[in-house]
């Protein structure tokens, strides 16, 4: 019975991993894809703007 106890953890982890992958694949695209893409683009633009800092005006 040692082989059963040795195989249970990898099998359980494989089942959970497959479940996570299925959830990720199912949630890609769909009706909210454009809204999610717009939110990500806005967040990236905000982060890039914050990284560049305020514009300097020497005058």
C-alpha positions in Angstrom: 0.0 0.0 0.0 3.0 2.3 0.0 2.6 2.8 -3.7 -0.9 4.2 -3.2 0.3 6.7 -0.6 3.1 7.7 -2.9 0.9 8.2 -5.9 -2.0 10.1 -4.2 -0.3 13.6 -3.8 0.8 13.8 -7.5 -2.5 12.7 -8.8 -4.4 15.2 -6.6 -2.1 18.0 -7.7 -2.5 17.0 -11.4 -6.3 17.1 -11.0 -6.2 20.6 -9.4 -3.8 21.8 -12.0 -6.0 20.6 -14.9 -9.0 22.3 -13.2 -7.1 25.6 -12.9 -6.1 25.4 -16.6 -9.7 24.7 -17.6 -11.0 27.7 -15.6 -8.3 29.9 -17.2 -9.2 28.8 -20.7 -12.9 29.1 -20.1 -12.7 32.7 -18.8 -10.6 33.9 -21.8 -12.6 35.9 -24.4 -16.3 36.1 -24.2 -18.6 39.1 -23.8 -16.3 40.9 -21.4 -13.1 40.6 -23.4 -13.2 44.1 -24.8 -14.0 45.6 -21.4 -11.2 43.7 -19.8 -8.7 44.6 -22.5 -9.7 48.3 -22.1 -9.2 48.1 -18.4 -5.7 46.6 -18.8 -4.8 49.2 -21.5 -5.9 52.0 -19.1 -3.9 50.5 -16.3 -0.7 50.2 -18.4 -1.1 53.8 -19.7 -1.6 55.0 -16.1 1.6 53.1 -15.0 3.6 54.4 -17.9 2.5 58.0 -17.2 3.3 57.7 -13.5 6.8 56.3 -14.4 7.6 59.1 -16.7 6.7 61.7 -14.1 5.4 65.2 -14.6 6.5 67.1 -17.7 9.2 69.8 -17.1 8.8 73.2 -18.5 11.9 75.4 -18.5 10.9 78.8 -19.4 
